[in-house]
Amino acid sequence: MTGCKSFQLEGGGIVVEIIEYGARVTRCLLPDAFGATVDAVPGLESAGDYRQRGGTMGAIVGRYANRISGGMIAIGDQTYQLSQNDHPHTMHGGAANFSNSLWSGEYTSGNSVQLRLTSPDGDQGWPGTVQSCVNYSVNDAGELSIDMSATSDKDTYLNMLFHGYWNLGGHNEETVLGHWLKIAADFYLPKSPQGIPTGEIATVADTPFDFRRGKLIGRDFNHLKGGYGHNLCLRNYRPGKLVPALLLVNPQSGRALTLHTDQPGLQLYTANQWSQIAGKAGARYKAHAAVALESQLYPNSPNTPTFNPVPVRAGEVYRHRMVFSFRAFQPDELASVFGAPL
């Protein structure tokens, strides 16, 4: 794809690659405890491939992640009809959302890159001209920080999201169902068959959504229709504070990922709709070949009073921060890791 720049960040033994198209993370090289390195991010060969295929793999999505029921929102006395790209609903902000846009990026230091995008008033039906920004940085401790922010010249709704996928065994491994996952969430959001939250906030106890003590991702798949694609409500959420959300471990390699975030929700998605995607280096990605761990505001919040929807006022700064920390455990360390509090 002509005119699309790429960037490489290194630190703490990890390497992360980002491209301007969709502000995507396209590679993340992670070592295990014995020095064997894999690319843990499923992806495509080039920016042109991402553009041709579409979708949100590895990208920043917006203006509003996940679904908006009926493709409609109201702010004050004004109602707005949005792009109904998941008919009759809006998905990830509309058909031409942030993931399908060419951002403008530049290094801000040797281990940080900033990408910017302007979304004009009325884009996909949304009000306000939005100036959005995402900053990726890697430090010497092997942490990947993702800082999203935006401002609008009109009252609007914003819920930017990093739609990254992970397979800590390597991007070309067949499944993540053998990964061990712990999530600090006591409640989740039940949803309709069309994927719209019902407005109920339900306990995870005695459901497949109980990851409080940790378990293999695939353990309760027989109780699900297709896999996970649900929002969990993070227990530790404090507005404006970075708090622990989850721990993901690949027991075979010992590679581990932790996430801290300042958002109230976590979308857990197990790539249920992937089917023979032609990936990089000759890989073929099938259903459940990766897991997305996406911190966010609750889906369809603008239309759900129980989720306490609050528009971003004109001139306010919207912010969303995520920090992924990576390490590798020795085999004899895993038992203590699995039993540790989050």
N, C-alpha and C positions, 0 to 999 in steps of 0.2 A: 504494500500500500504506500504510494508516493507521499512523502512529506510527514510520515509518522516516525517520530524519534523513539529510541529506546534508551533505558538508563539501567545501570548496574550499581547496586549497593552491597558493601561487604563489611562484616564485623563479627567478632566472636565466633568465627568458624562457619558462618552462614553466608550465602550469596543470594540476593534477591534481584530479579529483573522485572522492570516495569516498562510498559509502552504507553504512548499517548492515546491510542485508540481505546476508549472506555476507561482510561487511567488504570489499566489492568496490571495485576501481578501475573506474569507469565511463567516464571520459574522461581523455585526456592530450594537451594541446595543445602541439605542437612546431613551432618555426619552421625554415625552411631558411636557407641562407646569405644569401638575398636578402629575408628577412622574411616569406615566404609561410608561413602557419601552417595546419596540419591537425590533426585529431583522430586520433591514431595507435592508438587502442584500440577495436576492434570491440565493440559492446555493444548493449543494448536501451534502449528509451525510458524505462522506469520500473522501480521496485522490484517493482511488481505483475507486470510482464512477466517479470522474472527468476524470480519465484516460480511463475508459471504455466508457464513453459517448463521450469524445473528446470535441471540441469546446473551447471557450475562456472565459466562464463565470467567471468573477472576476479576470482574470489573467493579467499578463504583456505579451503583444504580441510584436513580432519583428521577423526578423530585421526591416521590414518596414510595418507599419500598413496599413490596407485598401488594395486597389487593385493596382496592377501594370499591365498595359495593355499589352496583349500578352505574359506576363511572360518574358519580355526582358528589360534589361537596357544597357546603354552604358556609359562608363567612359573613356574619352580620345578617343583613337583609338580602345579600346577593348570593345566588346559586350559580354554580359553574358546571358545565358539561365537559367532562374530560374525555380523552382518547380511550375508547373501549377496546383495548387490544386483547382482552381476555373476556370476550363478549358474554354478558352485558357489562362486565366489570373492567376496571382499570388495573393493570399489573405493572408494578415497578415505575409508575409515573406516566406510562403511555408507550405507544409503539416506538417512537423516536426518543427513548429515554436516555439518560446520561451514559449508559453502557454502550450505546450505538453512536456516540459522538466523539469527535476528535478534540481532545483536550490540548492545552498548550503547556508544555513542561520545561523546567530548567532545574539544574542542580543548584541548591542553596548552600551546600557544603560538600565535602568529599563523601559523606555517607547519608545525604538527604536530598530528596527531589520534591519539588512542588509543582502541581499541575492545576490549571485553572480552566474554567468553562463558564460562559455566559449563556443563560437560558432566557430568551426574551419574553416579555409580557404576552400571555396567551399561548405560550408553547405548550402543546398537548392539552390546551384548554385551561391551564393553571394561571392564576393571577400573579402579576408582578414580574419585573425583570430581576432575575436571580443571578448573583455573582457567587459562584461556588468554587471551592478550593479543597484540594486534598494534599497532605504532606506525608510522604513515606520517609522513614528514617530507620537506620540500623545502627546499633551501638556495639561497643566492645564486649558486652555481656551476652550477645546473641539475641537481642530483642528487636522485633519489628514493630515500630509504632506507626499507626495510621490515624491521622488527625484530619477529620472532615469538618468544614465550616461553610457557611453561606449567609448572605444577606439579601433582602428583597426590598424594593421600593414601594411595595404594597403588602398589606396583610396577606399571608398565605400559609400553607402547610408544607413542612419539610420533614423528610425522614430518609436521609442518605444512608446507604448501606454498602459495605464491602462484601461482594458476592464471591468470596474465595472458596475454593475446594481444596481438600487435603487428603492425601493418602501417605501416611508416614512410613509405609513400607516401600514407597516409590510410586511415581505417577502411573507406571505401567503394571502395577499389581492389580489383580482381578477384583478385589473386594476390600471394603473396610469393615465388614461385619465382624471380623475378629479383633478389631480395635477395642480397647477398654476406655470407657468414657464416664466421667463424673461431672455432674452439673449441679450448681448451687441453686436449685429451684424447687420450691414446695408446691407450686401451682402451675397450671398450664391453661391454654385457651382452647376449649372445644370449638369445632368449626363445622360448618355445613358441608354437604357433599361438593359444593362449588368452591370450598376453601375459604369461606368468609367466617370469621369468628362470630359466635352466637351472642357474645356479650357476657357470657358466664366466665367466671374465673374459678376453675375447679382444682381440687387437690390432686396431686400426682399419686397419692397413696393407692396401692392396689391397681395401678394402671401401667401400661408399657412406658409411660413417660416419667417413671420414677428412676432417676439417675443419681439420687442423693448419696448413696453408698458406692456408686460406681458399678458398672456391669459391661459385658460385651455388647456392642451396638446391636448385634444380630440376635441377642438372646430371646427377645420377645417379639420377633418379627411375625410369628404365627398368629399374633393377636392384632396385627395391623393389616390394612389394605394397601399393599404396595410398598410401605416403608414409612419413614418419618418425614413429615413436612409440616411441623407444628411449632408454635411459639410457646416457649417456657418463660415463666415469670421469675426473674432473678431475685433471690432472697436478699442479697446484700446491697441492692440498689439504693444509692443515695444521690440525689440530684447534684451534678457537678463533681462527683467524687469517682475516682478510679478504684474499682473493687474487683475481687476475684470472682470469676464466673464459671470456669470449667477447667478440667484436665483431661487431655486425650493422650493415650499411650498405645504404641504398637508393641505388643509383648515380644514379638519375634526379634525385633531390632533394638528395643529399648528406647527408641526415639520418642520424645514426649513434647507436647505443646500445652502451654497454659494460656488462658485469655483473661485479661483484666479489661473492664469496660466501664463507661459512665452511663450506659443505657439500661432501661428497665426490662427489656425483653431479649430473648435469644431464639432465633429461628434455627431449628435443627432440621436439616434436609439431607437425605441420603441418596441424592442423584437418582431418584426413582424412575425418571423418564429417559435416562440415557439408553441409547441402543446403538451399538456398533459405531460410535463416534470415531472418526479418523483423527487421532491425536498426533502429537509430535513424536518424532523418532520411531514411527511405525506402530505406535500403540493403538489399540482399539478399546475404547472405553464403553463398558456395559453398565447396566443398572447396578447401583450400589458400589461402584468403583471408587467413590470418593464421598466425603462428608463435608457439607457446608455448615459453618458455625458462625451465624450472623447476628451480632448485637444490633438492636433496633428499638424504636418505639413500637407499641403494639399495632398489629395490622388493623386497618380500617378504623383507626382511632377517630378520624374526623366525623365519622357517622355513628360512633358508639359512645353514648353518654357515660357508661360505666367505666370507660377508659380515660375519662377526664381529658378530652381533647383541648389543646391550647394552641391556637395559631401562632406562628412567628410574626410578630408585629413589624411593620415597616421600619427599617433601620436597626432592628435587633440582630444580634449575631447568633445564628444556630450553630451548635457544636456537637460533635460525636467523636469520641476518642476510643481507640482500641490499642492494646499492647499485647502482642503475641510473644511469649518467651519460649525458647527452645532449649532442650538439653537431651542428653542421652544417658540412660541408666544402665548399669551393669546388671546381668541377670539376677544376681543375689540381692539386688536392691529393690526389685519390683514388689515383693511381698509387702515391704514396709511402705512403699509408695501407695499401693492400693488401699491400705488401711488408714492413711493419713487424712486429717481433715482438710477441707478445701480452704 
